[in-house]
Amino acid sequence: MLSEQLISDYLSTSIEQFQQDCSKLCAQHYPTVHNRGMRENHLGKALCRRIMATLQQAELDAHFSQHKNDEQISQPVFVIDTTDFTIAVVAHRLLSANKACRQGLIKTIADVRTSLAPVKPTYIVVVADHWFDRSKASKEIPAWWLGQLPENVEEYATEGIKLLGSTDCVAEQLHNEHHISLGEYHLHHPLKRETNNKTVHKYLLLSAFIPLHK
């Protein structure tokens, strides 16, 4: 039986490589991406391809399918199944950072958990993207996702993004409202400026690794 830490490491490797895919997708679909973020199918399938490649390199037999969504789940959900564990990948666009959109993502994660009925160790991997705007809610997204402000707030400030704290966070909401255990939550910035190769902080990629079987 594979340890949870090893599975988490596989996913970390996949997401690092997935960021390169994001850069290519954004270049191909600009300005659509700049206006609305990446399509959820693009996000989900690109990450699944990377996870599948990582697992195959580790000589694990993995099978990919699209989860049959019912009316409750509006986002595309993909399932990667192995002998020892199952990963459900949820792709989501935070077109807005308001409370309703955040709660929509919380509900999707809870609905996916309910629909899976795990019989072996099962994990939800969430990937979402967001372009910062001038709203207060947008500036709260990193703190809402991490449970605290990121350490590099000054780097955001150089691009005119003054991050704000959040009165709630996604992990606590999942735990308190749906009894879903705490997971790992990370921020990524896959886009680089062509002129100087510096990170574009205004485009934010969010990822989460949530164990369902605890």
N, CA, C and O of each residue as an XYZ file, in Angstrom:
856
protein
N       0.846     -1.196      0.000
C       0.000      0.000      0.000
C       0.877      1.241      0.000
O       1.772      1.376      0.835
N       0.622      2.145     -0.933
C       1.400      3.377     -1.011
C       1.015      4.332      0.110
O      -0.154      4.426      0.485
N       2.012      5.041      0.643
C       1.733      6.005      1.703
C       1.107      7.261      1.113
O       1.287      7.573     -0.064
N       0.370      7.973      1.956
C      -0.247      9.220      1.515
C       0.815     10.237      1.113
O       0.618     11.003      0.169
N       1.941     10.248      1.826
C       3.011     11.195      1.504
C       3.577     10.925      0.113
O       3.885     11.862     -0.625
N       3.715      9.649     -0.248
C       4.239      9.315     -1.570
C       3.260      9.752     -2.652
O       3.677     10.282     -3.682
N       1.968      9.540     -2.436
C       0.961      9.982     -3.402
C       0.984     11.501     -3.523
O       0.879     12.043     -4.624
N       1.123     12.192     -2.377
C       1.232     13.653     -2.393
C       2.447     14.099     -3.194
O       2.380     15.083     -3.931
N       3.573     13.372     -3.052
C       4.786     13.706     -3.809
C       4.560     13.535     -5.310
O       5.012     14.360     -6.104
N       3.860     12.464     -5.700
C       3.539     12.256     -7.110
C       2.737     13.446     -7.655
O       2.987     13.927     -8.760
N       1.778     13.902     -6.862
C       0.945     15.020     -7.300
C       1.738     16.316     -7.368
O       1.540     17.119     -8.279
N       2.635     16.524     -6.407
C       3.472     17.734     -6.426
C       4.319     17.776     -7.692
O       4.437     18.819     -8.334
N       4.911     16.628     -8.049
C       5.698     16.535     -9.277
C       4.832     16.845    -10.490
O       5.250     17.572    -11.391
N       3.628     16.292    -10.508
C       2.720     16.493    -11.638
C       2.337     17.964    -11.780
O       2.285     18.490    -12.892
N       2.069     18.628    -10.655
C       1.635     20.025    -10.709
C       2.787     20.927    -11.144
O       2.564     21.909    -11.852
N       4.004     20.611    -10.735
C       5.164     21.389    -11.198
C       5.259     21.336    -12.720
O       5.466     22.360    -13.371
N       5.108     20.141    -13.282
C       5.181     19.996    -14.733
C       3.947     20.585    -15.410
O       4.029     21.113    -16.519
N       2.803     20.489    -14.731
C       1.547     21.014    -15.244
C       1.614     22.521    -15.451
O       0.953     23.052    -16.343
N       2.399     23.212    -14.641
C       2.523     24.661    -14.794
C       3.121     25.026    -16.152
O       2.782     26.064    -16.720
N       4.000     24.184    -16.668
C       4.544     24.416    -18.010
C       3.432     24.301    -19.060
O       3.397     25.057    -20.031
N       2.525     23.340    -18.844
C       1.386     23.178    -19.749
C       0.497     24.414    -19.712
O      -0.002     24.864    -20.744
N       0.302     24.962    -18.504
C      -0.531     26.160    -18.363
C       0.031     27.310    -19.178
O      -0.711     28.033    -19.842
N       1.344     27.474    -19.123
C       1.980     28.555    -19.880
C       1.700     28.406    -21.374
O       1.405     29.386    -22.057
N       1.795     27.171    -21.877
C       1.549     26.922    -23.295
C       0.083     27.164    -23.654
O      -0.222     27.772    -24.680
N      -0.820     26.680    -22.795
C      -2.245     26.876    -23.042
C      -2.604     28.355    -23.062
O      -3.374     28.808    -23.908
N      -2.036     29.099    -22.121
C      -2.327     30.530    -22.048
C      -1.801     31.255    -23.283
O      -2.452     32.164    -23.799
N      -0.630     30.855    -23.754
C      -0.057     31.483    -24.944
C      -0.931     31.207    -26.172
O      -1.111     32.080    -27.021
N      -1.471     29.987    -26.260
C      -2.274     29.588    -27.417
C      -3.656     30.244    -27.414
O      -4.227     30.505    -28.473
N      -4.188     30.509    -26.221
C      -5.577     30.978    -26.120
C      -5.696     32.390    -25.587
O      -6.776     32.794    -25.155
N      -4.613     33.150    -25.607
C      -4.667     34.558    -25.224
C      -5.386     35.317    -26.354
O      -5.071     35.038    -27.511
N      -6.337     36.264    -26.118
C      -6.637     36.891    -24.815
C      -7.782     36.246    -24.049
O      -8.174     36.743    -22.993
N      -8.334     35.124    -24.574
C      -9.446     34.479    -23.869
C      -9.064     34.155    -22.432
O      -9.839     34.388    -21.505
N      -7.866     33.616    -22.256
C      -7.409     33.257    -20.917
C      -7.305     34.495    -20.039
O      -7.686     34.478    -18.869
N      -6.783     35.568    -20.621
C      -6.605     36.791    -19.838
C      -7.946     37.336    -19.355
O      -8.035     37.900    -18.264
N      -8.977     37.168    -20.162
C     -10.291     37.705    -19.804
C     -11.065     36.812    -18.842
O     -11.779     37.306    -17.970
N     -10.926     35.509    -18.998
C     -11.821     34.618    -18.247
C     -11.114     33.444    -17.581
O     -11.770     32.651    -16.905
N      -9.814     33.303    -17.744
C      -9.149     32.118    -17.212
C      -9.210     30.981    -18.220
O      -9.790     31.131    -19.295
N      -8.624     29.865    -17.882
C      -8.617     28.722    -18.783
C      -9.915     27.926    -18.663
O     -10.536     27.894    -17.600
N     -10.311     27.298    -19.738
C     -11.492     26.456    -19.678
C     -11.245     25.308    -18.703
O     -10.138     24.782    -18.592
N     -12.312     24.941    -18.006
C     -12.161     23.911    -16.983
C     -11.718     22.580    -17.578
O     -10.941     21.850    -16.964
N     -12.214     22.262    -18.779
C     -11.774     21.020    -19.425
C     -10.283     21.046    -19.714
O      -9.595     20.040    -19.543
N      -9.776     22.215    -20.158
C      -8.342     22.341    -20.418
C      -7.550     22.126    -19.131
O      -6.579     21.370    -19.105
N      -7.972     22.795    -18.074
C      -7.284     22.666    -16.784
C      -7.277     21.217    -16.309
O      -6.228     20.653    -15.996
N      -8.467     20.632    -16.263
C      -8.598     19.288    -15.705
C      -7.851     18.234    -16.493
O      -7.130     17.415    -15.923
N      -8.025     18.255    -17.815
C      -7.391     17.233    -18.638
C      -5.869     17.387    -18.667
O      -5.139     16.396    -18.664
N      -5.398     18.636    -18.694
C      -3.946     18.852    -18.698
C      -3.309     18.322    -17.410
O      -2.251     17.694    -17.448
N      -3.956     18.577    -16.279
C      -3.413     18.067    -15.017
C      -3.494     16.541    -14.967
O      -2.565     15.887    -14.493
N      -4.589     15.978    -15.448
C      -4.723     14.515    -15.457
C      -3.639     13.856    -16.301
O      -3.089     12.823    -15.920
N      -3.333     14.460    -17.452
C      -2.268     13.898    -18.296
C      -0.945     13.859    -17.539
O      -0.195     12.886    -17.627
N      -0.669     14.921    -16.798
C       0.582     14.968    -16.032
C       0.583     13.946    -14.906
O       1.594     13.284    -14.670
N      -0.542     13.811    -14.210
C      -0.616     12.820    -13.129
C      -0.448     11.411    -13.696
O       0.284     10.594    -13.138
N      -1.125     11.135    -14.799
C      -1.015      9.812    -15.428
C       0.427      9.513    -15.817
O       0.920      8.408    -15.595
N       1.107     10.515    -16.406
C       2.507     10.314    -16.810
C       3.394     10.045    -15.594
O       4.270      9.182    -15.639
N       3.166     10.784    -14.510
C       3.956     10.589    -13.284
C       3.742      9.192    -12.723
O       4.701      8.525    -12.334
N       2.503      8.747    -12.677
C       2.208      7.413    -12.140
C       2.788      6.319    -13.033
O       3.289      5.309    -12.539
N       2.720      6.523    -14.344
C       3.288      5.525    -15.262
C       4.801      5.448    -15.133
O       5.383      4.367    -15.231
N       5.443      6.601    -14.912
C       6.893      6.596    -14.686
C       7.250      5.845    -13.405
O       8.329      5.262    -13.292
N       6.329      5.869    -12.444
C       6.535      5.126    -11.191
C       6.085      3.674    -11.327
O       6.043      2.934    -10.345
N       5.750      3.274    -12.555
C       5.336      1.904    -12.882
C       4.063      1.498    -12.150
O       3.913      0.361    -11.703
N       3.145      2.466    -12.040
C       1.829      2.181    -11.461
C       0.808      2.088    -12.583
O       0.800      2.913    -13.497
N      -0.044      1.090    -12.509
C      -1.085      0.896    -13.517
C      -2.254      1.824    -13.186
O      -2.941      1.624    -12.184
N      -2.481      2.835    -14.023
C      -3.513      3.838    -13.745
C      -4.482      3.934    -14.918
O      -4.088      3.782    -16.074
N      -5.748      4.187    -14.610
C      -6.787      4.291    -15.630
C      -7.513      5.629    -15.476
O      -7.839      6.048    -14.365
N      -7.756      6.283    -16.602
C      -8.355      7.629    -16.606
C      -9.764      7.574    -17.175
O     -10.015      6.880    -18.160
N     -10.687      8.309    -16.550
C     -12.049      8.410    -17.081
C     -12.658      9.735    -16.628
O     -12.169     10.369    -15.693
N     -13.724     10.139    -17.301
C     -14.457     11.322    -16.847
C     -15.609     10.859    -15.973
O     -16.401      9.999    -16.360
N     -15.686     11.445    -14.791
C     -16.733     11.100    -13.837
C     -18.081     11.510    -14.416
O     -18.224     12.601    -14.968
N     -19.060     10.632    -14.288
C     -20.395     10.954    -14.791
C     -21.053     11.965    -13.854
O     -21.563     11.614    -12.790
N     -21.028     13.217    -14.278
C     -21.579     14.282    -13.436
C     -23.113     14.257    -13.469
O     -23.730     14.042    -14.512
N     -23.696     14.483    -12.307
C     -25.143     14.652    -12.272
C     -25.451     16.148    -12.285
O     -24.552     16.970    -12.465
N     -26.710     16.495    -12.096
C     -27.104     17.904    -12.187
C     -26.490     18.748    -11.070
O     -26.368     19.965    -11.201
N     -26.102     18.088     -9.958
C     -25.556     18.833     -8.829
C     -24.150     19.356     -9.113
O     -23.755     20.398     -8.589
N     -23.393     18.633     -9.945
C     -21.991     18.978    -10.165
C     -21.844     19.612    -11.541
O     -21.969     18.931    -12.559
N     -21.581     20.905    -11.573
C     -21.503     21.619    -12.851
C     -20.104     21.559    -13.455
O     -19.951     21.654    -14.673
N     -19.075     21.401    -12.608
C     -17.703     21.370    -13.110
C     -17.350     19.974    -13.646
O     -17.894     18.971    -13.182
N     -16.440     19.917    -14.622
C     -15.970     18.603    -15.060
C     -15.139     17.944    -13.965
O     -14.327     18.594    -13.307
N     -15.352     16.658    -13.783
C     -14.623     15.883    -12.779
C     -14.026     14.668    -13.472
O     -14.720     13.954    -14.196
N     -12.742     14.437    -13.249
C     -12.044     13.316    -13.875
C     -11.545     12.368    -12.785
O     -11.206     12.793    -11.680
N     -11.507     11.088    -13.117
C     -11.109     10.079    -12.129
C      -9.910      9.298    -12.645
O      -9.915      8.794    -13.768
N      -8.881      9.205    -11.806
C      -7.703      8.372    -12.089
C      -7.715      7.253    -11.058
O      -7.660      7.497     -9.852
N      -7.787      6.035    -11.547
C      -7.963      4.887    -10.657
C      -6.762      3.958    -10.747
O      -6.317      3.616    -11.843
N      -6.237      3.549     -9.596
C      -5.169      2.548     -9.530
C      -5.628      1.429     -8.598
O      -6.702      1.499     -8.001
N      -4.800      0.405     -8.487
C      -5.143     -0.718     -7.614
C      -5.257     -0.270     -6.162
O      -6.103     -0.765     -5.418
N      -4.399      0.670     -5.762
C      -4.306      1.045     -4.352
C      -5.089      2.286     -3.964
O      -5.436      2.451     -2.795
N      -5.378      3.166     -4.923
C      -6.031      4.427     -4.562
C      -6.750      5.018     -5.770
O      -6.544      4.597     -6.908
N      -7.606      6.012     -5.488
C      -8.352      6.725     -6.517
C      -8.137      8.229     -6.329
O      -8.129      8.730     -5.205
N      -7.966      8.934     -7.439
C      -7.844     10.391     -7.415
C      -8.961     10.971     -8.269
O      -9.115     10.601     -9.433
N      -9.737     11.879     -7.691
C     -10.745     12.627     -8.452
C     -10.228     14.047     -8.652
O      -9.904     14.734     -7.683
N     -10.152     14.484     -9.892
C      -9.631     15.813    -10.220
C     -10.799     16.743    -10.545
O     -11.568     16.498    -11.475
N     -10.913     17.802     -9.766
C     -11.967     18.802     -9.944
C     -11.341     20.056    -10.550
O     -10.423     20.627     -9.961
N     -11.815     20.490    -11.704
C     -11.319     21.706    -12.355
C     -12.362     22.811    -12.196
O     -13.553     22.587    -12.413
N     -11.908     23.992    -11.819
C     -12.844     25.071    -11.499
C     -12.237     26.413    -11.910
O     -11.035     26.634    -11.762
N     -13.088     27.308    -12.431
C     -12.644     28.669    -12.728
C     -13.284     29.629    -11.737
O     -14.507     29.688    -11.615
N     -12.458     30.369    -11.041
C     -12.970     31.419    -10.176
C     -13.071     32.701    -11.000
O     -12.237     33.599    -10.889
N     -14.110     32.760    -11.827
C     -14.297     33.950    -12.651
C     -14.509     35.173    -11.767
O     -14.085     36.282    -12.092
N     -15.169     34.944    -10.652
C     -15.332     35.983     -9.641
C     -14.824     35.423     -8.325
O     -14.818     34.209     -8.122
N     -14.400     36.300     -7.434
C     -13.906     35.866     -6.129
C     -14.946     36.058     -5.041
O     -14.641     35.898     -3.859
N     -16.183     36.402     -5.426
C     -17.180     36.712     -4.404
C     -17.578     35.474     -3.605
O     -17.230     34.348     -3.960
N     -18.314     35.708     -2.519
C     -18.660     34.627     -1.594
C     -19.454     33.523     -2.283
O     -19.264     32.343     -1.987
N     -20.342     33.902     -3.201
C     -21.165     32.902     -3.882
C     -20.305     31.949     -4.712
O     -20.533     30.740     -4.700
N     -19.319     32.487     -5.434
C     -18.434     31.651     -6.250
C     -17.561     30.759     -5.379
O     -17.337     29.592     -5.700
N     -17.072     31.310     -4.283
C     -16.274     30.498     -3.355
C     -17.114     29.359     -2.783
O     -16.669     28.215     -2.700
N     -18.347     29.707     -2.389
C     -19.225     28.680     -1.821
C     -19.580     27.638     -2.864
O     -19.798     26.473     -2.532
N     -19.643     28.058     -4.146
C     -19.897     27.111     -5.220
C     -18.803     26.064     -5.328
O     -19.083     24.889     -5.564
N     -17.553     26.488     -5.155
C     -16.439     25.539     -5.192
C     -16.497     24.603     -3.988
O     -16.264     23.402     -4.125
N     -16.805     25.144     -2.809
C     -16.955     24.310     -1.611
C     -18.022     23.239     -1.842
O     -17.822     22.068     -1.519
N     -19.159     23.659     -2.407
C     -20.259     22.718     -2.652
C     -19.861     21.651     -3.667
O     -20.214     20.482     -3.513
N     -19.127     22.053     -4.706
C     -18.696     21.075     -5.708
C     -17.821     19.998     -5.074
O     -18.013     18.811     -5.337
N     -16.870     20.400     -4.248
C     -15.993     19.430     -3.585
C     -16.821     18.477     -2.726
O     -16.599     17.266     -2.745
N     -17.774     19.026     -1.973
C     -18.623     18.195     -1.124
C     -19.481     17.248     -1.959
O     -19.655     16.085     -1.593
N     -20.022     17.742     -3.086
C     -20.858     16.900     -3.945
C     -20.046     15.779     -4.588
O     -20.531     14.656     -4.729
N     -18.809     16.087     -4.977
C     -17.944     15.051     -5.555
C     -17.660     13.983     -4.515
O     -17.710     12.790     -4.814
N     -17.362     14.405     -3.296
C     -17.123     13.431     -2.225
C     -18.321     12.505     -2.061
O     -18.157     11.291     -1.936
N     -19.519     13.070     -2.062
C     -20.733     12.274     -1.884
C     -20.930     11.298     -3.042
O     -21.393     10.176     -2.834
N     -20.585     11.713     -4.247
C     -20.849     10.891     -5.435
C     -19.843      9.755     -5.617
O     -20.112      8.809     -6.359
N     -18.683      9.836     -4.948
C     -17.626      8.857     -5.204
C     -17.823      7.538     -4.468
O     -17.516      6.479     -5.014
N     -18.327      7.582     -3.244
C     -18.509      6.373     -2.433
C     -17.233      5.531     -2.424
O     -17.233      4.411     -2.937
N     -16.134      6.057     -1.843
C     -14.835      5.383     -1.940
C     -14.796      4.026     -1.240
O     -15.332      3.857     -0.145
N     -14.150      3.067     -1.901
C     -13.947      1.739     -1.304
C     -12.463      1.506     -1.024
O     -12.095      0.469     -0.471
N     -11.617      2.450     -1.396
C     -10.180      2.404     -1.104
C      -9.718      3.836     -0.900
O     -10.490      4.759     -1.162
N      -8.491      4.063     -0.445
C      -8.036      5.446     -0.231
C      -8.332      6.326     -1.451
O      -7.926      6.026     -2.574
N      -9.040      7.403     -1.193
C      -9.502      8.281     -2.272
C      -9.150      9.726     -1.952
O      -9.279     10.178     -0.815
N      -8.702     10.442     -2.981
C      -8.270     11.830     -2.818
C      -8.967     12.695     -3.847
O      -9.185     12.279     -4.985
N      -9.313     13.902     -3.434
C      -9.774     14.907     -4.394
C      -8.615     15.867     -4.645
O      -8.019     16.389     -3.704
N      -8.304     16.094     -5.906
C      -7.331     17.104     -6.295
C      -8.101     18.221     -6.985
O      -8.802     17.992     -7.971
N      -7.964     19.418     -6.462
C      -8.656     20.577     -7.019
C      -7.650     21.449     -7.751
O      -6.556     21.700     -7.246
N      -8.013     21.905     -8.929
C      -7.211     22.897     -9.635
C      -8.159     24.004    -10.092
O      -9.171     23.746    -10.743
N      -7.814     25.230     -9.741
C      -8.652     26.378    -10.089
C      -7.755     27.532    -10.508
O      -6.595     27.599    -10.101
N      -8.283     28.435    -11.317
C      -7.483     29.603    -11.678
C      -8.285     30.882    -11.480
O      -9.515     30.865    -11.437
N      -7.559     31.989    -11.360
C      -8.192     33.278    -11.088
C      -7.278     34.401    -11.561
O      -6.074     34.384    -11.307
N      -7.864     35.377    -12.252
C      -7.154     36.615    -12.566
C      -7.546     37.651    -11.520
O      -8.735     37.900    -11.317
N      -6.581     38.249    -10.864
C      -6.885     39.282     -9.873
C      -7.583     40.464    -10.535
O      -7.224     40.881    -11.637
N      -8.592     40.998     -9.839
C      -9.192     42.254    -10.256
C      -9.068     43.248     -9.096
O      -8.322     43.001     -8.147
N      -9.776     44.345     -9.164
C      -9.614     45.382     -8.153
C     -10.513     45.183     -6.929
O     -10.472     45.980     -5.992
N     -11.308     44.141     -6.939
C     -12.261     43.947     -5.847
C     -11.564     43.466     -4.569
O     -10.500     42.848     -4.612
N     -12.189     43.764     -3.456
C     -11.707     43.297     -2.150
C     -11.701     41.766     -2.106
O     -10.761     41.153     -1.598
N     -12.760     41.160     -2.646
C     -12.877     39.700     -2.624
C     -11.731     39.034     -3.370
O     -11.209     38.010     -2.930
N     -11.338     39.619     -4.505
C     -10.241     39.057     -5.290
C      -8.940     39.064     -4.497
O      -8.179     38.098     -4.529
N      -8.696     40.146     -3.795
C      -7.449     40.271     -3.030
C      -7.420     39.359     -1.811
O      -6.367     39.175     -1.201
N      -8.575     38.782     -1.450
C      -8.646     37.861     -0.312
C      -8.374     36.412     -0.709
O      -8.156     35.566      0.158
N      -8.385     36.119     -2.009
C      -8.323     34.721     -2.461
C      -7.101     33.957     -1.918
O      -7.275     32.845     -1.419
N      -5.875     34.501     -1.991
C      -4.745     33.728     -1.463
C      -4.906     33.371      0.019
O      -4.639     32.234      0.408
N      -5.342     34.331      0.852
C      -5.524     34.057      2.282
C      -6.667     33.070      2.502
O      -6.598     32.218      3.389
N      -7.721     33.188      1.690
C      -8.832     32.239      1.803
C      -8.376     30.824      1.466
O      -8.807     29.859      2.097
N      -7.509     30.707      0.478
C      -7.060     29.379      0.039
C      -6.045     28.779      1.016
O      -6.121     27.592      1.334
N      -5.111     29.581      1.486
C      -4.026     29.082      2.334
C      -4.369     29.084      3.824
O      -3.755     28.363      4.610
N      -5.359     29.903      4.208
C      -5.639     30.076      5.632
C      -4.814     31.185      6.243
O      -4.928     31.460      7.438
N      -3.986     31.822      5.441
C      -3.145     32.939      5.876
C      -2.598     33.631      4.634
O      -2.645     33.082      3.533
N      -2.084     34.837      4.821
C      -1.455     35.526      3.699
C      -0.181     34.802      3.286
O       0.533     34.290      4.148
N       0.123     34.745      1.995
C       1.403     34.148      1.580
C       2.571     34.992      2.067
O       2.422     36.183      2.339
N       3.729     34.363      2.172
C       4.902     35.060      2.704
C       5.410     36.152      1.772
O       6.007     37.129      2.225
N       5.177     35.995      0.477
C       5.751     36.930     -0.500
C       4.765     38.022     -0.905
O       4.638     38.335     -2.089
N       4.065     38.605      0.072
C       3.063     39.635     -0.252
C       3.683     40.819     -0.989
O       3.008     41.480     -1.778
N       4.971     41.093     -0.736
C       5.616     42.233     -1.391
C       5.702     42.031     -2.899
O       5.629     42.996     -3.661
N       5.859     40.772     -3.337
C       5.960     40.495     -4.767
C       4.638     40.815     -5.473
O       4.632     41.289     -6.609
N       3.537     40.554     -4.800
C       2.226     40.921     -5.357
C       2.098     42.440     -5.421
O       1.598     42.996     -6.399
N       2.561     43.103     -4.353
C       2.425     44.560     -4.264
C       3.137     45.259     -5.417
O       2.688     46.310     -5.875
N       4.253     44.682     -5.894
C       4.982     45.300     -7.001
C       4.153     45.325     -8.280
O       4.433     46.114     -9.183
N       3.143     44.475     -8.366
C       2.245     44.464     -9.521
C       0.925     45.173     -9.205
O      -0.039     45.071     -9.964
N       0.890     45.885     -8.087
C      -0.305     46.639     -7.734
C      -1.386     45.822     -7.069
O      -2.537     46.254     -7.001
N      -1.028     44.624     -6.567
C      -2.009     43.758     -5.902
C      -1.754     43.816     -4.401
O      -0.790     43.234     -3.904
N      -2.609     44.507     -3.695
C      -2.475     44.608     -2.242
C      -3.337     43.531     -1.602
O      -4.541     43.711     -1.419
N      -2.707     42.404     -1.263
C      -3.447     41.268     -0.726
C      -4.082     41.602      0.623
O      -3.548     42.384      1.409
N      -5.233     40.989      0.864
C      -5.965     41.189      2.109
C      -6.177     39.861      2.809
O      -6.223     38.813      2.166
N      -6.308     39.904      4.133
C      -6.637     38.707      4.891
C      -8.092     38.304      4.660
O      -8.885     39.087      4.138
N      -8.434     37.080      5.051
C      -9.783     36.567      4.868
C     -10.326     36.082      6.211
O      -9.600     35.480      7.002
N     -11.611     36.349      6.460
C     -12.216     35.929      7.724
C     -12.523     34.432      7.746
O     -12.801     33.876      8.809
N     -12.477     33.778      6.590
C     -12.688     32.335      6.543
C     -11.658     31.716      5.606
O     -10.950     32.431      4.897
N     -11.574     30.395      5.601
C     -10.651     29.726      4.670
C     -11.290     28.436      4.196
O     -12.126     27.851      4.884
N     -10.891     28.003      3.024
C     -11.540     26.875      2.367
C     -11.416     25.593      3.191
O     -12.376     24.826      3.265
N     -10.267     25.340      3.807
C     -10.080     24.106      4.578
C     -11.025     24.056      5.777
O     -11.625     23.018      6.058
N     -11.153     25.179      6.479
C     -12.045     25.216      7.638
C     -13.506     25.100      7.212
O     -14.299     24.447      7.890
N     -13.862     25.723      6.104
C     -15.239     25.614      5.614
C     -15.578     24.171      5.258
O     -16.657     23.685      5.598
N     -14.668     23.486      4.580
C     -14.909     22.086      4.229
C     -15.031     21.224      5.483
O     -15.870     20.327      5.557
N     -14.181     21.510      6.462
C     -14.189     20.728      7.703
C     -15.451     21.002      8.513
O     -16.099     20.071      8.990
N     -15.799     22.271      8.667
C     -16.924     22.634      9.532
C     -18.279     22.356      8.895
O     -19.224     21.959      9.576
N     -18.368     22.569      7.579
C     -19.661     22.437      6.909
C     -19.913     21.038      6.362
O     -21.062     20.609      6.249
N     -18.829     20.320      6.020
C     -19.005     19.036      5.338
C     -18.186     17.904      5.956
O     -18.177     16.791      5.428
N     -17.506     18.171      7.055
C     -16.710     17.146      7.751
C     -15.667     16.504      6.834
O     -15.375     15.312      6.936
N     -15.118     17.322      5.939
C     -14.031     16.858      5.075
C     -12.717     17.268      5.721
O     -12.521     18.433      6.070
N     -11.824     16.307      5.876
C     -10.596     16.549      6.627
C      -9.706     17.585      5.949
O      -9.806     17.823      4.745
N      -8.842     18.188      6.740
C      -7.930     19.199      6.212
C      -6.992     18.583      5.187
O      -6.566     17.438      5.333
N      -6.672     19.347      4.151
C      -5.788     18.861      3.100
C      -4.591     19.774      2.929
O      -4.255     20.555      3.819
N      -3.952     19.665      1.775
C      -2.811     20.525      1.436
C      -3.281     21.531      0.385
O      -3.924     21.165     -0.598
N      -2.947     22.803      0.610
C      -3.397     23.873     -0.283
C      -2.196     24.710     -0.726
O      -1.381     25.126      0.098
N      -2.097     24.950     -2.031
C      -0.925     25.647     -2.572
C      -1.353     26.681     -3.615
O      -2.411     26.568     -4.235
N      -0.498     27.692     -3.788
C      -0.666     28.708     -4.830
C       0.452     28.566     -5.850
O       1.580     28.212     -5.505
N       0.134     28.842     -7.106
C       1.119     28.756     -8.182
C       0.916     29.932     -9.139
O      -0.190     30.455     -9.277
N       1.982     30.328     -9.782
C       1.932     31.392    -10.799
C       2.709     30.904    -12.018
O       3.897     31.198    -12.151
N       2.049     30.161    -12.911
C       2.776     29.531    -14.021
C       3.183     30.480    -15.136
O       4.069     30.144    -15.922
N       2.563     31.663    -15.235
C       2.845     32.541    -16.374
C       4.090     33.396    -16.127
O       4.317     33.887    -15.021
N       4.888     33.560    -17.184
C       6.088     34.413    -17.143
C       5.982     35.465    -18.248
O       5.427     35.212    -19.318
N       6.519     36.630    -17.969
C       6.549     37.670    -19.003
C       7.594     37.312    -20.063
O       8.700     36.879    -19.739
N       7.232     37.495    -21.307
C       8.154     37.158    -22.389
C       9.366     38.082    -22.393
O      10.458     37.666    -22.781
N       9.190     39.320    -21.971
C      10.275     40.302    -22.056
C      11.404     40.021    -21.075
O      12.578     40.152    -21.420
N      11.044     39.626    -19.829
C      12.093     39.444    -18.811
C      11.961     38.143    -18.018
O      12.709     37.912    -17.068
N      11.015     37.303    -18.410
C      10.799     35.999    -17.771
C      10.396     36.110    -16.296
O      10.545     35.150    -15.540
N       9.889     37.268    -15.889
C       9.452     37.426    -14.504
C       8.042     36.871    -14.324
O       7.239     36.857    -15.257
N       7.758     36.412    -13.102
C       6.461     35.814    -12.778
C       5.337     36.834    -12.915
O       5.470     37.988    -12.507
N       4.223     36.385    -13.500
C       3.016     37.213    -13.583
C       2.135     36.853    -12.386
O       1.451     35.829    -12.395
N       2.157     37.701    -11.358
C       1.406     37.402    -10.135
C      -0.098     37.618    -10.302
O      -0.889     37.111     -9.507
N      -0.493     38.365    -11.329
C      -1.919     38.644    -11.492
C      -2.707     37.408    -11.926
O      -3.930     37.375    -11.797
N      -2.008     36.389    -12.440
C      -2.670     35.127    -12.778
C      -2.338     34.110    -11.697
O      -1.171     33.827    -11.428
N      -3.377     33.569    -11.085
C      -3.205     32.695     -9.927
C      -3.773     31.316    -10.222
O      -4.894     31.180    -10.710
N      -2.985     30.305     -9.919
C      -3.435     28.922    -10.031
C      -3.478     28.342     -8.619
O      -2.502     28.424     -7.874
N      -4.605     27.763     -8.265
C      -4.794     27.184     -6.934
C      -4.835     25.669     -7.053
O      -5.441     25.134     -7.981
N      -4.194     24.973     -6.119
C      -4.287     23.509     -6.106
C      -4.524     23.023     -4.686
O      -4.105     23.651     -3.714
N      -5.211     21.883     -4.591
C      -5.482     21.276     -3.284
C      -5.416     19.765     -3.406
O      -5.736     19.196     -4.450
N      -4.997     19.125     -2.322
C      -4.901     17.661     -2.225
C      -5.655     17.293     -0.955
O      -5.191     17.566      0.152
N      -6.828     16.668     -1.120
C      -7.731     16.449      0.009
C      -8.010     14.951      0.163
O      -8.652     14.360     -0.705
N      -7.543     14.327      1.244
C      -7.870     12.921      1.487
C      -9.302     12.776      1.987
O      -9.729     13.516      2.873
N     -10.042     11.832      1.430
C     -11.447     11.657      1.805
C     -11.671     10.507      2.795
O     -12.750     10.384      3.375
N     -10.664      9.684      2.980
C     -10.882      8.420      3.702
C     -10.498      8.494      5.180
O     -10.479      7.474      5.868
N     -10.193      9.693      5.667
C      -9.779      9.795      7.069
C     -10.990     10.043      7.963
O     -10.846     10.158      9.180
